[in-house]
Amino acid sequence: MTGGIKKILKKLVCTGIVILALLECAGEATTVTTLYEFLPEQSTVVRTGGFGGTYESYTIEGQIQLTVDFDAGIAWFDQVDATLSEEILFSDYYGEEPISTDSLDVLFHMTELVSTEVSDTAIDFEGQTTDFPFDIHLGLAFVDDLVHLTGRFSEAAYDGNQYDLDALAVPEPATLFLLAFGAVMMRKKR
């Protein structure tokens, strides 16, 4: 064998060992973190209510990063980098001036929500705002290769508005490739 071929074989063997080690570690892991991208044409927040009978719809663009620990039965949003098509003025604090935001995280407090039910097909989240408590409910359903998010909260005021979230998101292409590769390797392992 020539020196060049030996080097190539060594690299292939070393790469194979690293891949096998990673696969063995992946078999032990039960925590999955996935980055999802919203589909703006199918993702909205709708604001209704108030004295004037408000009905306004806002599209959502951006990403969320979801982590699920299946062993512990918990899930959380690591990061929510998603914006609405325009700013919303809403009441989040008792006695304070309304807040203006286009951030989905600020509006629904997604990174503060606590998972209440976790399964292979759905996750439920609940929470409250910090200073003037009103309930926030958010559901996440895994449908084929999509994530369907639905959520709702109402301002705790006589003339308060209700905010409804209905959004679809897909895994980032790199994340989808890694998840598919991991699933294939897990099946081969069994």
C-alpha positions in Angstrom: 0.0 0.0 0.0 1.2 3.5 -0.7 1.5 6.2 1.9 -1.4 8.2 0.5 -3.8 5.2 0.7 -2.7 4.5 4.3 -3.5 8.1 5.3 -6.9 7.9 3.7 -7.7 4.6 5.4 -6.5 6.0 8.8 -8.8 9.0 8.4 -11.7 6.8 7.4 -11.2 4.5 10.4 -10.8 7.5 12.8 -13.9 9.1 11.4 -15.9 5.8 11.7 -14.8 5.5 15.4 -15.9 9.1 16.1 -19.3 8.5 14.4 -19.9 5.2 16.3 -19.0 7.0 19.6 -21.4 9.8 18.8 -24.2 7.3 17.9 -23.7 5.4 21.2 -24.0 8.7 23.1 -27.0 9.7 21.1 -28.7 6.4 22.0 -28.5 7.5 25.7 -29.9 11.0 25.1 -33.5 11.6 25.8 -33.4 15.4 25.5 -34.0 16.8 22.0 -33.5 20.5 21.0 -35.0 21.6 17.7 -35.0 24.9 15.9 -38.3 25.6 14.1 -39.1 28.3 11.4 -42.6 29.8 11.3 -44.5 29.7 8.0 -45.7 33.3 7.9 -48.6 32.6 5.5 -50.0 30.1 8.0 -49.0 31.8 11.3 -51.0 34.5 13.0 -51.9 36.2 16.2 -55.4 37.6 16.3 -56.5 40.3 18.7 -60.2 40.6 19.4 -62.4 42.4 22.0 -62.3 45.8 23.7 -65.0 48.4 23.7 -64.7 49.0 20.0 -65.0 45.3 19.0 -61.4 45.0 17.8 -60.4 42.4 15.2 -56.8 42.6 14.1 -54.7 39.9 12.6 -50.8 39.8 12.6 -48.6 37.4 10.7 -45.6 35.8 12.5 -42.1 35.4 11.1 -39.0 34.0 12.8 -37.9 31.0 14.8 -38.4 29.2 18.1 -36.0 26.7 19.7 -37.8 24.0 21.6 -36.2 21.5 24.0 -38.0 18.4 25.2 -36.7 16.1 28.0 -38.8 13.0 27.5 -37.4 11.2 30.6 -38.3 14.1 32.9 -41.6 14.8 31.0 -40.8 18.5 30.6 -40.3 20.9 27.7 -39.4 24.6 27.3 -38.7 27.3 24.8 -34.9 28.1 24.9 -35.3 30.9 22.5 -38.1 32.7 20.7 -36.9 35.0 17.9 -40.2 35.6 16.2 -41.9 38.9 15.4 -45.4 40.0 14.4 -46.0 41.9 11.2 -46.5 45.1 13.3 -46.4 46.2 16.9 -49.2 45.5 19.3 -50.2 47.7 22.2 -51.3 45.5 25.1 -51.7 45.7 28.9 -49.3 43.4 30.7 -49.0 45.1 34.1 -51.6 46.4 36.5 -51.5 50.2 36.8 -48.8 50.6 34.2 -48.9 52.0 30.8 -49.6 49.5 28.0 -46.6 47.9 26.3 -45.9 48.1 22.6 -44.2 45.1 21.1 -43.8 43.0 18.0 -42.1 40.1 19.9 -44.1 36.9 20.1 -42.0 36.0 23.3 -42.9 39.3 25.0 -46.6 38.9 24.1 -47.0 35.3 25.1 -44.1 35.0 27.7 -43.1 31.8 25.9 -39.7 31.4 27.5 -41.3 31.7 30.9 -44.1 29.1 30.3 -44.0 25.7 32.1 -44.9 22.5 30.4 -47.8 20.7 32.0 -48.1 17.7 29.7 -45.5 16.2 27.4 -46.0 13.3 24.9 -44.6 12.2 21.6 -47.5 14.0 19.8 -48.3 17.1 21.9 -47.0 19.4 24.6 -49.2 21.7 26.8 -47.8 24.9 28.4 -49.2 27.2 31.0 -48.1 30.4 32.7 -49.0 33.7 34.0 -47.6 37.2 33.6 -45.3 38.3 36.4 -46.9 41.5 37.7 -50.6 41.3 36.8 -51.4 37.7 36.6 -53.5 36.4 33.8 -53.4 32.9 32.5 -51.6 32.0 29.3 -52.3 28.7 27.7 -50.2 27.3 24.8 -50.5 24.0 23.0 -48.0 22.4 20.6 -48.9 19.5 18.4 -46.4 17.5 16.2 -48.2 16.8 12.9 -46.0 15.0 10.3 -43.0 17.3 9.9 -44.8 20.4 11.2 -45.4 21.9 14.6 -48.8 23.4 15.2 -48.9 26.0 18.0 -52.1 27.3 19.4 -52.4 29.7 22.4 -54.6 32.2 24.1 -54.7 34.8 26.8 -57.0 37.6 27.7 -56.1 40.9 29.3 -57.5 41.0 32.8 -59.6 44.2 32.4 -63.2 44.9 31.7 -62.5 46.1 28.2 -59.5 43.8 27.7 -58.6 42.1 24.5 -58.1 38.5 23.8 -55.0 37.2 21.9 -55.1 34.0 19.9 -52.1 32.3 18.5 -52.4 29.8 15.6 -49.2 29.0 13.9 -47.3 26.4 11.9 -43.6 25.9 12.0 -41.1 23.5 10.3 -37.8 22.3 11.5 -34.8 24.2 10.1 -33.3 22.1 7.2 -30.1 21.3 9.1 -32.1 20.2 12.1 -34.4 18.1 10.0 -31.4 16.3 8.4 -29.8 15.6 11.8 -33.1 14.3 13.2 -33.7 12.0 10.2 -30.1 10.7 10.4 -30.5 10.1 14.2 -33.8 8.2 13.6 -32.3 6.0 11.0 -29.3 5.2 13.2 -31.6 4.4 16.2 -33.6 2.0 14.1 -30.5 0.2 12.8 -29.3 -0.1 16.4 -32.5 -1.9 17.5 
